[in-house]
Protein backbone atom coordinates (compact mmCIF):
# COMPACT_ATOMS: atom_id res chain seq x y z
CA UNK A 1 0.00 0.00 0.00
CA UNK A 2 1.37 3.42 -0.95
CA UNK A 3 1.31 6.36 1.44
CA UNK A 4 2.03 10.05 0.98
CA UNK A 5 4.94 11.82 2.75
CA UNK A 6 2.38 13.26 5.21
CA UNK A 7 1.00 9.91 6.39
CA UNK A 8 2.45 10.12 9.92
CA UNK A 9 1.46 13.79 10.19
CA UNK A 10 -2.13 12.87 9.35
CA UNK A 11 -2.09 10.02 11.88
CA UNK A 12 -1.02 12.50 14.58
CA UNK A 13 -4.09 14.60 13.70
CA UNK A 14 -6.36 11.59 14.25
CA UNK A 15 -7.19 11.06 10.58
CA UNK A 16 -9.24 8.11 9.32
CA UNK A 17 -7.68 6.24 6.38
CA UNK A 18 -8.89 3.95 3.63
CA UNK A 19 -7.77 2.70 0.22
CA UNK A 20 -9.41 5.54 -1.69
CA UNK A 21 -7.38 5.35 -4.90
CA UNK A 22 -6.08 2.06 -6.21
CA UNK A 23 -2.97 1.17 -4.22
CA UNK A 24 -3.03 4.34 -2.06
CA UNK A 25 -3.99 4.58 1.61
CA UNK A 26 -5.40 8.09 1.94
CA UNK A 27 -7.26 10.21 4.48
CA UNK A 28 -11.04 9.87 4.16
CA UNK A 29 -11.61 12.51 6.85
CA UNK A 30 -10.00 14.25 9.81
CA UNK A 31 -13.05 15.43 11.79
CA UNK A 32 -16.19 14.81 9.73
CA UNK A 33 -16.80 14.94 5.96
CA UNK A 34 -19.65 17.47 6.22
CA UNK A 35 -17.70 19.77 8.52
CA UNK A 36 -14.72 19.64 6.16
CA UNK A 37 -16.98 20.23 3.15
CA UNK A 38 -18.44 23.37 4.73
CA UNK A 39 -14.96 24.58 5.72
CA UNK A 40 -14.02 24.73 2.03
CA UNK A 41 -17.28 26.44 1.07
CA UNK A 42 -17.08 29.06 3.85
CA UNK A 43 -13.38 29.56 4.61
CA UNK A 44 -10.47 27.36 3.51
CA UNK A 45 -9.61 23.68 3.44
CA UNK A 46 -6.16 22.10 3.20
CA UNK A 47 -5.77 18.83 1.25
CA UNK A 48 -2.95 16.37 0.74
CA UNK A 49 -2.88 15.68 -3.02
CA UNK A 50 0.52 13.98 -3.10
CA UNK A 51 -0.89 10.70 -4.41
CA UNK A 52 -1.41 12.19 -7.87
CA UNK A 53 1.07 11.41 -10.62
CA UNK A 54 3.58 14.15 -11.49
CA UNK A 55 5.82 14.01 -14.56
CA UNK A 56 8.49 16.45 -15.71
CA UNK A 57 9.46 16.92 -19.35
CA UNK A 58 12.80 18.50 -20.25
CA UNK A 59 14.73 18.84 -23.50
CA UNK A 60 14.51 21.23 -26.43
CA UNK A 61 11.60 19.38 -28.11
CA UNK A 62 9.38 19.01 -25.01
CA UNK A 63 6.63 21.43 -26.09
CA UNK A 64 6.55 20.25 -29.70
CA UNK A 65 6.47 16.61 -28.58
CA UNK A 66 3.53 17.01 -26.19
CA UNK A 67 1.72 19.31 -28.63
CA UNK A 68 1.43 16.59 -31.28
CA UNK A 69 0.17 13.93 -28.85
CA UNK A 70 -2.31 15.49 -26.41
CA UNK A 71 -5.62 17.22 -27.16
CA UNK A 72 -4.85 20.79 -26.08
CA UNK A 73 -2.33 23.43 -27.14
CA UNK A 74 1.16 23.24 -25.64
CA UNK A 75 3.39 25.16 -28.04
CA UNK A 76 1.25 28.28 -27.57
CA UNK A 77 1.74 28.33 -23.80
CA UNK A 78 4.21 30.78 -22.24
CA UNK A 79 6.21 30.28 -19.04
CA UNK A 80 3.81 30.37 -16.09
CA UNK A 81 0.82 29.31 -18.17
CA UNK A 82 -0.98 25.98 -18.33
CA UNK A 83 -4.17 24.19 -19.33
CA UNK A 84 -6.26 21.04 -18.99
CA UNK A 85 -5.90 18.30 -21.61
CA UNK A 86 -6.55 14.67 -22.45
CA UNK A 87 -4.67 11.92 -24.23
CA UNK A 88 -6.89 9.86 -26.50
CA UNK A 89 -6.98 6.59 -28.36
CA UNK A 90 -7.01 6.73 -32.17
CA UNK A 91 -10.81 6.38 -31.84
CA UNK A 92 -11.02 9.57 -29.79
CA UNK A 93 -11.69 7.87 -26.43
CA UNK A 94 -10.14 9.21 -23.22
CA UNK A 95 -7.10 7.30 -21.95
CA UNK A 96 -6.65 9.87 -19.18
CA UNK A 97 -6.94 13.56 -18.44
CA UNK A 98 -4.12 15.79 -17.18
CA UNK A 99 -3.04 19.27 -16.19
CA UNK A 100 -0.18 20.97 -18.07
CA UNK A 101 2.12 23.55 -16.43
CA UNK A 102 4.91 25.36 -18.30
CA UNK A 103 7.99 26.39 -16.33
CA UNK A 104 11.20 28.08 -17.44
CA UNK A 105 13.20 24.89 -18.00
CA UNK A 106 10.54 22.15 -17.99
CA UNK A 107 6.90 21.24 -18.54
CA UNK A 108 5.03 19.64 -15.65
CA UNK A 109 2.19 17.17 -16.24
CA UNK A 110 -0.12 16.09 -13.41
CA UNK A 111 -2.73 13.34 -13.53
CA UNK A 112 -4.84 11.20 -11.22
CA UNK A 113 -3.19 8.43 -9.24
CA UNK A 114 -5.14 5.69 -11.03
CA UNK A 115 -3.83 6.71 -14.44
CA UNK A 116 -0.29 7.87 -13.60
CA UNK A 117 1.43 4.69 -14.82
CA UNK A 118 -0.77 4.54 -17.93
CA UNK A 119 0.00 8.15 -18.84
CA UNK A 120 3.76 7.62 -18.46
CA UNK A 121 3.66 4.55 -20.70
CA UNK A 122 1.50 6.26 -23.33
CA UNK A 123 3.75 9.30 -23.55
CA UNK A 124 6.96 7.28 -23.42
CA UNK A 125 5.96 4.98 -26.31
CA UNK A 126 5.81 7.94 -28.73
CA UNK A 127 9.27 9.13 -27.72
CA UNK A 128 11.60 8.11 -30.54
CA UNK A 129 14.01 10.72 -31.91
CA UNK A 130 12.83 13.76 -29.93
CA UNK A 131 15.13 15.66 -27.60
CA UNK A 132 12.90 14.96 -24.59
CA UNK A 133 13.47 13.37 -21.20
CA UNK A 134 10.51 12.19 -19.10
CA UNK A 135 10.95 11.93 -15.32
CA UNK A 136 8.40 10.56 -12.86
CA UNK A 137 8.56 12.89 -9.84
CA UNK A 138 5.65 11.38 -7.91
CA UNK A 139 7.77 9.83 -5.15
CA UNK A 140 10.20 12.72 -4.68
CA UNK A 141 7.62 15.51 -4.67
CA UNK A 142 4.27 16.23 -3.05
CA UNK A 143 1.28 18.51 -3.45
CA UNK A 144 -0.90 20.39 -0.97
CA UNK A 145 -4.21 21.95 -2.00
CA UNK A 146 -5.43 25.18 -0.40
CA UNK A 147 -9.05 25.75 -1.46
CA UNK A 148 -11.87 28.05 -0.43
CA UNK A 149 -12.86 31.73 -0.49
CA UNK A 150 -10.05 32.62 1.94
CA UNK A 151 -7.33 30.58 0.19
CA UNK A 152 -5.54 33.54 -1.42
CA UNK A 153 -5.55 35.38 1.93
CA UNK A 154 -3.98 32.35 3.61
CA UNK A 155 -1.15 32.11 1.08
CA UNK A 156 -0.53 35.86 1.40
CA UNK A 157 -0.40 35.67 5.20
CA UNK A 158 1.69 32.49 5.34
CA UNK A 159 4.22 33.10 2.56
CA UNK A 160 3.74 36.60 1.16
CA UNK A 161 2.35 35.05 -2.03
CA UNK A 162 0.18 37.47 -4.03
CA UNK A 163 -1.84 35.07 -6.19
CA UNK A 164 -5.30 36.65 -6.12
CA UNK A 165 -5.26 37.45 -9.85
CA UNK A 166 -3.62 34.24 -11.05
CA UNK A 167 -5.70 32.66 -13.88
CA UNK A 168 -6.75 29.01 -13.71
CA UNK A 169 -3.96 26.52 -14.52
CA UNK A 170 -1.32 29.30 -14.36
CA UNK A 171 1.52 29.08 -11.88
CA UNK A 172 4.20 31.05 -10.05
CA UNK A 173 7.42 29.74 -8.56
CA UNK A 174 8.16 30.99 -5.06
CA UNK A 175 11.19 30.49 -2.87
CA UNK A 176 10.16 29.55 0.66
CA UNK A 177 13.24 29.20 2.81
CA UNK A 178 15.61 26.96 0.86
CA UNK A 179 12.87 25.22 -1.08
CA UNK A 180 11.24 26.18 -4.37
CA UNK A 181 7.44 25.84 -4.38
CA UNK A 182 5.25 25.92 -7.49
CA UNK A 183 1.89 27.53 -6.71
CA UNK A 184 -0.73 26.57 -9.32
CA UNK A 185 -4.25 28.02 -9.58
CA UNK A 186 -6.62 25.04 -9.67
CA UNK A 187 -10.33 24.30 -9.55
CA UNK A 188 -10.85 21.16 -7.48
CA UNK A 189 -13.94 22.19 -5.52
CA UNK A 190 -15.81 24.99 -7.27
CA UNK A 191 -14.05 27.52 -5.03
CA UNK A 192 -10.91 29.57 -5.59
CA UNK A 193 -8.00 27.24 -4.98
CA UNK A 194 -4.27 26.70 -5.30
CA UNK A 195 -2.09 23.58 -5.35
CA UNK A 196 1.43 23.85 -3.96
CA UNK A 197 4.03 21.45 -5.38
CA UNK A 198 7.37 20.97 -3.65
CA UNK A 199 9.96 18.36 -2.64
CA UNK A 200 8.61 15.54 -0.45
CA UNK A 201 11.20 16.39 2.22
CA UNK A 202 9.57 19.81 2.68
CA UNK A 203 5.98 18.61 2.81
CA UNK A 204 5.63 18.27 6.58
CA UNK A 205 6.95 21.79 7.19
CA UNK A 206 4.74 23.23 4.45
CA UNK A 207 1.60 21.46 5.76
CA UNK A 208 2.23 22.56 9.36
CA UNK A 209 2.93 26.15 8.34
CA UNK A 210 -0.26 26.39 6.28
CA UNK A 211 -2.45 25.01 9.07
CA UNK A 212 -0.76 27.13 11.76
CA UNK A 213 -1.06 30.36 9.77
CA UNK A 214 -4.56 29.34 8.70
CA UNK A 215 -6.03 29.14 12.19
CA UNK A 216 -6.99 32.82 12.07
CA UNK A 217 -8.93 32.11 8.84
CA UNK A 218 -10.67 28.96 10.16
CA UNK A 219 -8.59 26.67 7.93
CA UNK A 220 -9.19 22.95 8.39
CA UNK A 221 -7.51 19.82 7.02
CA UNK A 222 -9.79 18.07 4.53
CA UNK A 223 -9.94 14.45 3.41
CA UNK A 224 -10.98 12.68 0.21
CA UNK A 225 -14.64 12.21 1.18
CA UNK A 226 -15.24 15.95 1.34
CA UNK A 227 -13.24 16.48 -1.85
CA UNK A 228 -15.55 13.99 -3.56
CA UNK A 229 -18.73 15.81 -2.51
CA UNK A 230 -17.23 19.21 -3.35
CA UNK A 231 -16.28 18.19 -6.89
CA UNK A 232 -19.71 16.68 -7.60
CA UNK A 233 -21.45 19.87 -6.48
CA UNK A 234 -19.05 21.75 -8.77
CA UNK A 235 -19.76 19.36 -11.68
CA UNK A 236 -16.10 18.42 -12.13
CA UNK A 237 -15.68 15.07 -13.96
CA UNK A 238 -13.11 12.59 -12.69
CA UNK A 239 -11.35 9.73 -14.44
CA UNK A 240 -12.69 6.41 -13.21
CA UNK A 241 -16.17 7.88 -12.78
CA UNK A 242 -17.28 10.33 -15.48
CA UNK A 243 -14.22 9.83 -17.68
CA UNK A 244 -13.18 6.47 -19.12
CA UNK A 245 -11.80 4.83 -22.24
CA UNK A 246 -15.36 4.52 -23.56
CA UNK A 247 -15.97 8.30 -23.50
CA UNK A 248 -15.12 10.94 -26.13
CA UNK A 249 -14.26 14.34 -24.56
CA UNK A 250 -17.20 16.14 -26.17
CA UNK A 251 -19.62 13.66 -24.55
CA UNK A 252 -18.25 14.86 -21.19
CA UNK A 253 -18.56 18.52 -22.31
CA UNK A 254 -14.76 18.87 -22.14
CA UNK A 255 -14.27 21.44 -24.89
CA UNK A 256 -11.94 23.20 -22.44
CA UNK A 257 -9.52 20.28 -22.91
CA UNK A 258 -9.53 20.50 -26.71
CA UNK A 259 -7.78 22.84 -29.15
CA UNK A 260 -9.69 22.91 -32.44
CA UNK A 261 -7.01 25.05 -34.12
CA UNK A 262 -3.79 23.17 -33.39
CA UNK A 263 -4.09 20.53 -36.11
CA UNK A 264 -3.43 16.83 -35.76
CA UNK A 265 -3.04 14.90 -32.53
CA UNK A 266 -3.97 11.34 -31.63
CA UNK A 267 -7.75 10.93 -31.92
CA UNK A 268 -8.21 14.41 -33.44
CA UNK A 269 -10.16 13.27 -36.50
CA UNK A 270 -12.92 11.66 -34.42
CA UNK A 271 -13.26 14.65 -32.10
CA UNK A 272 -13.33 17.14 -34.99
CA UNK A 273 -15.92 15.08 -36.87
CA UNK A 274 -18.19 15.02 -33.82
CA UNK A 275 -17.73 18.77 -33.30
CA UNK A 276 -18.26 20.00 -36.86
CA UNK A 277 -20.24 17.28 -38.68
CA UNK A 278 -22.32 15.54 -36.05
CA UNK A 279 -23.15 15.61 -32.38
CA UNK A 280 -22.74 13.36 -29.34
CA UNK A 281 -25.44 10.76 -28.78
CA UNK A 282 -25.10 11.28 -25.03
CA UNK A 283 -23.94 14.08 -22.74
CA UNK A 284 -22.79 14.40 -19.13
CA UNK A 285 -25.49 15.98 -16.99
CA UNK A 286 -26.49 16.51 -13.40
CA UNK A 287 -29.54 14.90 -11.82
CA UNK A 288 -31.49 15.98 -8.74
CA UNK A 289 -33.18 12.93 -7.23
CA UNK A 290 -36.44 12.77 -5.28
CA UNK A 291 -34.88 10.35 -2.80
CA UNK A 292 -32.67 10.66 0.29
CA UNK A 293 -30.31 7.78 -0.54
CA UNK A 294 -27.81 8.45 -3.36
CA UNK A 295 -27.83 5.93 -6.23
CA UNK A 296 -24.79 3.80 -6.98
CA UNK A 297 -22.36 4.24 -9.84
CA UNK A 298 -23.72 2.31 -12.80
CA UNK A 299 -27.38 2.57 -11.82
CA UNK A 300 -29.41 2.99 -15.00
CA UNK A 301 -31.48 6.00 -16.04
CA UNK A 302 -34.84 5.48 -17.77
CA UNK A 303 -37.56 7.31 -19.65
CA UNK A 304 -40.47 4.97 -19.02
CA UNK A 305 -39.21 1.57 -20.15
CA UNK A 306 -36.49 3.05 -22.37
CA UNK A 307 -32.95 2.97 -20.97
CA UNK A 308 -31.35 6.37 -21.65
CA UNK A 309 -28.20 6.56 -19.52
CA UNK A 310 -26.36 5.70 -16.32
CA UNK A 311 -25.12 7.26 -13.07
CA UNK A 312 -21.39 7.99 -12.66
CA UNK A 313 -21.24 9.69 -9.21
CA UNK A 314 -23.79 10.61 -6.53
CA UNK A 315 -23.94 12.18 -3.07
CA UNK A 316 -26.25 13.69 -0.50
CA UNK A 317 -25.15 17.30 -1.09
CA UNK A 318 -24.07 19.09 2.12
CA UNK A 319 -24.47 22.51 0.48
CA UNK A 320 -27.78 21.96 -1.31
CA UNK A 321 -29.37 19.58 1.19
CA UNK A 322 -30.58 17.10 -1.43
CA UNK A 323 -29.45 14.07 -3.37
CA UNK A 324 -27.55 14.92 -6.55
CA UNK A 325 -25.77 12.84 -9.14
CA UNK A 326 -23.79 13.07 -12.34
CA UNK A 327 -24.38 10.75 -15.25
CA UNK A 328 -24.63 10.29 -19.00
CA UNK A 329 -28.01 10.85 -20.62
CA UNK A 330 -29.07 10.44 -24.25
CA UNK A 331 -29.13 13.79 -26.05
CA UNK A 332 -32.93 13.91 -26.38
CA UNK A 333 -33.24 14.08 -22.57
CA UNK A 334 -30.43 16.53 -21.73
CA UNK A 335 -32.48 19.72 -21.44
CA UNK A 336 -32.57 21.20 -17.95
CA UNK A 337 -35.80 20.19 -16.24
CA UNK A 338 -36.28 16.93 -18.14
CA UNK A 339 -37.92 14.33 -15.90
CA UNK A 340 -36.41 10.84 -15.82
CA UNK A 341 -36.23 7.83 -13.51
CA UNK A 342 -33.22 6.12 -11.92
CA UNK A 343 -33.24 2.38 -11.16
CA UNK A 344 -31.77 2.13 -7.64
CA UNK A 345 -31.50 -0.62 -5.04
CA UNK A 346 -34.71 0.84 -3.56
CA UNK A 347 -36.54 0.70 -6.89
CA UNK A 348 -37.35 3.43 -9.43
CA UNK A 349 -36.70 6.99 -8.23
CA UNK A 350 -37.83 10.17 -9.99
CA UNK A 351 -35.12 12.65 -10.98
CA UNK A 352 -34.76 15.98 -12.75
CA UNK A 353 -31.97 16.63 -15.27
CA UNK A 354 -29.85 19.70 -14.47
CA UNK A 355 -27.04 21.50 -16.23
CA UNK A 356 -23.68 21.36 -14.47
CA UNK A 357 -22.41 22.67 -12.16
CA UNK A 358 -24.93 22.32 -9.36
CA UNK A 359 -23.01 24.93 -7.35
CA UNK A 360 -21.15 28.08 -8.35
CA UNK A 361 -19.07 30.14 -5.95
C-alpha positions in Angstrom: 0.0 0.0 0.0 1.4 3.4 -1.0 1.3 6.4 1.4 2.0 10.0 1.0 4.9 11.8 2.7 2.4 13.3 5.2 1.0 9.9 6.4 2.4 10.1 9.9 1.5 13.8 10.2 -2.1 12.9 9.3 -2.1 10.0 11.9 -1.0 12.5 14.6 -4.1 14.6 13.7 -6.4 11.6 14.2 -7.2 11.1 10.6 -9.2 8.1 9.3 -7.7 6.2 6.4 -8.9 3.9 3.6 -7.8 2.7 0.2 -9.4 5.5 -1.7 -7.4 5.4 -4.9 -6.1 2.1 -6.2 -3.0 1.2 -4.2 -3.0 4.3 -2.1 -4.0 4.6 1.6 -5.4 8.1 1.9 -7.3 10.2 4.5 -11.0 9.9 4.2 -11.6 12.5 6.8 -10.0 14.2 9.8 -13.1 15.4 11.8 -16.2 14.8 9.7 -16.8 14.9 6.0 -19.7 17.5 6.2 -17.7 19.8 8.5 -14.7 19.6 6.2 -17.0 20.2 3.2 -18.4 23.4 4.7 -15.0 24.6 5.7 -14.0 24.7 2.0 -17.3 26.4 1.1 -17.1 29.1 3.8 -13.4 29.6 4.6 -10.5 27.4 3.5 -9.6 23.7 3.4 -6.2 22.1 3.2 -5.8 18.8 1.3 -3.0 16.4 0.7 -2.9 15.7 -3.0 0.5 14.0 -3.1 -0.9 10.7 -4.4 -1.4 12.2 -7.9 1.1 11.4 -10.6 3.6 14.2 -11.5 5.8 14.0 -14.6 8.5 16.4 -15.7 9.5 16.9 -19.4 12.8 18.5 -20.3 14.7 18.8 -23.5 14.5 21.2 -26.4 11.6 19.4 -28.1 9.4 19.0 -25.0 6.6 21.4 -26.1 6.6 20.2 -29.7 6.5 16.6 -28.6 3.5 17.0 -26.2 1.7 19.3 -28.6 1.4 16.6 -31.3 0.2 13.9 -28.8 -2.3 15.5 -26.4 -5.6 17.2 -27.2 -4.8 20.8 -26.1 -2.3 23.4 -27.1 1.2 23.2 -25.6 3.4 25.2 -28.0 1.3 28.3 -27.6 1.7 28.3 -23.8 4.2 30.8 -22.2 6.2 30.3 -19.0 3.8 30.4 -16.1 0.8 29.3 -18.2 -1.0 26.0 -18.3 -4.2 24.2 -19.3 -6.3 21.0 -19.0 -5.9 18.3 -21.6 -6.5 14.7 -22.4 -4.7 11.9 -24.2 -6.9 9.9 -26.5 -7.0 6.6 -28.4 -7.0 6.7 -32.2 -10.8 6.4 -31.8 -11.0 9.6 -29.8 -11.7 7.9 -26.4 -10.1 9.2 -23.2 -7.1 7.3 -21.9 -6.7 9.9 -19.2 -6.9 13.6 -18.4 -4.1 15.8 -17.2 -3.0 19.3 -16.2 -0.2 21.0 -18.1 2.1 23.6 -16.4 4.9 25.4 -18.3 8.0 26.4 -16.3 11.2 28.1 -17.4 13.2 24.9 -18.0 10.5 22.2 -18.0 6.9 21.2 -18.5 5.0 19.6 -15.7 2.2 17.2 -16.2 -0.1 16.1 -13.4 -2.7 13.3 -13.5 -4.8 11.2 -11.2 -3.2 8.4 -9.2 -5.1 5.7 -11.0 -3.8 6.7 -14.4 -0.3 7.9 -13.6 1.4 4.7 -14.8 -0.8 4.5 -17.9 0.0 8.2 -18.8 3.8 7.6 -18.5 3.7 4.5 -20.7 1.5 6.3 -23.3 3.7 9.3 -23.6 7.0 7.3 -23.4 6.0 5.0 -26.3 5.8 7.9 -28.7 9.3 9.1 -27.7 11.6 8.1 -30.5 14.0 10.7 -31.9 12.8 13.8 -29.9 15.1 15.7 -27.6 12.9 15.0 -24.6 13.5 13.4 -21.2 10.5 12.2 -19.1 11.0 11.9 -15.3 8.4 10.6 -12.9 8.6 12.9 -9.8 5.6 11.4 -7.9 7.8 9.8 -5.1 10.2 12.7 -4.7 7.6 15.5 -4.7 4.3 16.2 -3.0 1.3 18.5 -3.4 -0.9 20.4 -1.0 -4.2 22.0 -2.0 -5.4 25.2 -0.4 -9.0 25.8 -1.5 -11.9 28.0 -0.4 -12.9 31.7 -0.5 -10.0 32.6 1.9 -7.3 30.6 0.2 -5.5 33.5 -1.4 -5.6 35.4 1.9 -4.0 32.4 3.6 -1.2 32.1 1.1 -0.5 35.9 1.4 -0.4 35.7 5.2 1.7 32.5 5.3 4.2 33.1 2.6 3.7 36.6 1.2 2.3 35.1 -2.0 0.2 37.5 -4.0 -1.8 35.1 -6.2 -5.3 36.7 -6.1 -5.3 37.4 -9.8 -3.6 34.2 -11.1 -5.7 32.7 -13.9 -6.7 29.0 -13.7 -4.0 26.5 -14.5 -1.3 29.3 -14.4 1.5 29.1 -11.9 4.2 31.1 -10.0 7.4 29.7 -8.6 8.2 31.0 -5.1 11.2 30.5 -2.9 10.2 29.5 0.7 13.2 29.2 2.8 15.6 27.0 0.9 12.9 25.2 -1.1 11.2 26.2 -4.4 7.4 25.8 -4.4 5.2 25.9 -7.5 1.9 27.5 -6.7 -0.7 26.6 -9.3 -4.3 28.0 -9.6 -6.6 25.0 -9.7 -10.3 24.3 -9.5 -10.8 21.2 -7.5 -13.9 22.2 -5.5 -15.8 25.0 -7.3 -14.1 27.5 -5.0 -10.9 29.6 -5.6 -8.0 27.2 -5.0 -4.3 26.7 -5.3 -2.1 23.6 -5.3 1.4 23.8 -4.0 4.0 21.4 -5.4 7.4 21.0 -3.6 10.0 18.4 -2.6 8.6 15.5 -0.5 11.2 16.4 2.2 9.6 19.8 2.7 6.0 18.6 2.8 5.6 18.3 6.6 6.9 21.8 7.2 4.7 23.2 4.4 1.6 21.5 5.8 2.2 22.6 9.4 2.9 26.1 8.3 -0.3 26.4 6.3 -2.4 25.0 9.1 -0.8 27.1 11.8 -1.1 30.4 9.8 -4.6 29.3 8.7 -6.0 29.1 12.2 -7.0 32.8 12.1 -8.9 32.1 8.8 -10.7 29.0 10.2 -8.6 26.7 7.9 -9.2 23.0 8.4 -7.5 19.8 7.0 -9.8 18.1 4.5 -9.9 14.4 3.4 -11.0 12.7 0.2 -14.6 12.2 1.2 -15.2 16.0 1.3 -13.2 16.5 -1.9 -15.6 14.0 -3.6 -18.7 15.8 -2.5 -17.2 19.2 -3.4 -16.3 18.2 -6.9 -19.7 16.7 -7.6 -21.5 19.9 -6.5 -19.0 21.7 -8.8 -19.8 19.4 -11.7 -16.1 18.4 -12.1 -15.7 15.1 -14.0 -13.1 12.6 -12.7 -11.3 9.7 -14.4 -12.7 6.4 -13.2 -16.2 7.9 -12.8 -17.3 10.3 -15.5 -14.2 9.8 -17.7 -13.2 6.5 -19.1 -11.8 4.8 -22.2 -15.4 4.5 -23.6 -16.0 8.3 -23.5 -15.1 10.9 -26.1 -14.3 14.3 -24.6 -17.2 16.1 -26.2 -19.6 13.7 -24.6 -18.2 14.9 -21.2 -18.6 18.5 -22.3 -14.8 18.9 -22.1 -14.3 21.4 -24.9 -11.9 23.2 -22.4 -9.5 20.3 -22.9 -9.5 20.5 -26.7 -7.8 22.8 -29.1 -9.7 22.9 -32.4 -7.0 25.0 -34.1 -3.8 23.2 -33.4 -4.1 20.5 -36.1 -3.4 16.8 -35.8 -3.0 14.9 -32.5 -4.0 11.3 -31.6 -7.7 10.9 -31.9 -8.2 14.4 -33.4 -10.2 13.3 -36.5 -12.9 11.7 -34.4 -13.3 14.7 -32.1 -13.3 17.1 -35.0 -15.9 15.1 -36.9 -18.2 15.0 -33.8 -17.7 18.8 -33.3 -18.3 20.0 -36.9 -20.2 17.3 -38.7 -22.3 15.5 -36.1 -23.2 15.6 -32.4 -22.7 13.4 -29.3 -25.4 10.8 -28.8 -25.1 11.3 -25.0 -23.9 14.1 -22.7 -22.8 14.4 -19.1 -25.5 16.0 -17.0 -26.5 16.5 -13.4 -29.5 14.9 -11.8 -31.5 16.0 -8.7 -33.2 12.9 -7.2 -36.4 12.8 -5.3 -34.9 10.4 -2.8 -32.7 10.7 0.3 -30.3 7.8 -0.5 -27.8 8.4 -3.4 -27.8 5.9 -6.2 -24.8 3.8 -7.0 -22.4 4.2 -9.8 -23.7 2.3 -12.8 -27.4 2.6 -11.8 -29.4 3.0 -15.0 -31.5 6.0 -16.0 -34.8 5.5 -17.8 -37.6 7.3 -19.6 -40.5 5.0 -19.0 -39.2 1.6 -20.2 -36.5 3.1 -22.4 -32.9 3.0 -21.0 -31.4 6.4 -21.7 -28.2 6.6 -19.5 -26.4 5.7 -16.3 -25.1 7.3 -13.1 -21.4 8.0 -12.7 -21.2 9.7 -9.2 -23.8 10.6 -6.5 -23.9 12.2 -3.1 -26.2 13.7 -0.5 -25.2 17.3 -1.1 -24.1 19.1 2.1 -24.5 22.5 0.5 -27.8 22.0 -1.3 -29.4 19.6 1.2 -30.6 17.1 -1.4 -29.5 14.1 -3.4 -27.6 14.9 -6.5 -25.8 12.8 -9.1 -23.8 13.1 -12.3 -24.4 10.8 -15.3 -24.6 10.3 -19.0 -28.0 10.9 -20.6 -29.1 10.4 -24.2 -29.1 13.8 -26.0 -32.9 13.9 -26.4 -33.2 14.1 -22.6 -30.4 16.5 -21.7 -32.5 19.7 -21.4 -32.6 21.2 -17.9 -35.8 20.2 -16.2 -36.3 16.9 -18.1 -37.9 14.3 -15.9 -36.4 10.8 -15.8 -36.2 7.8 -13.5 -33.2 6.1 -11.9 -33.2 2.4 -11.2 -31.8 2.1 -7.6 -31.5 -0.6 -5.0 -34.7 0.8 -3.6 -36.5 0.7 -6.9 -37.3 3.4 -9.4 -36.7 7.0 -8.2 -37.8 10.2 -10.0 -35.1 12.6 -11.0 -34.8 16.0 -12.8 -32.0 16.6 -15.3 -29.9 19.7 -14.5 -27.0 21.5 -16.2 -23.7 21.4 -14.5 -22.4 22.7 -12.2 -24.9 22.3 -9.4 -23.0 24.9 -7.3 -21.1 28.1 -8.4 -19.1 30.1 -6.0 
